[in-house]
Amino acid sequence: MSEIHYAALEASLWPLMNKFYRAHQSSMKAVRDAQLWVARRDEIVAALCLRPVSGGHWLTGLFVDPAYRVQGIAARLIAEAVNGVDKPVWLFCHPDLRGFYERRGFSFDPELPYAMAERLSRYARSKPMIAMGWEPANP
């Protein structure tokens, strides 16, 4: 079996990421103004978006093909995506995922810029959501 490769996806290839999400009946979508990251073994097996927002980045759309889960692919994809990022990264997730993200260096309940706090408030009205944040290492 071929090795998994982790890389940013060229902007022109964003439809491939949406095809991946649709193939797995995921409601997630690639965002054109984001950095798109994928893990590939010939085909895409995992993806995420890193979108610039309010002095940092918003990590969205993390999804791993169910056949490839529990192999460390999500952890490696996150690590590759934030490598070299010099601003905070925030994400919203279900409370059950808190430990997963804490093991990746994210902290619970970070200070959020107003725009992100507003988003979280809207999302949390319809489903359980928490905020997590990651800070780059000091130079």
Secondary structure by P-SEA (a helix, b strand, c coil): cbbbbbbbccccaaaaaaaaaaaacccbbbbccccccccccccccccccccccccbbbbccccccccccccaaaaaaaaaaaccccbbbbbcccccaaaaaaaacccccccccaaaaaaaaaaacccbbbbbbcccccc
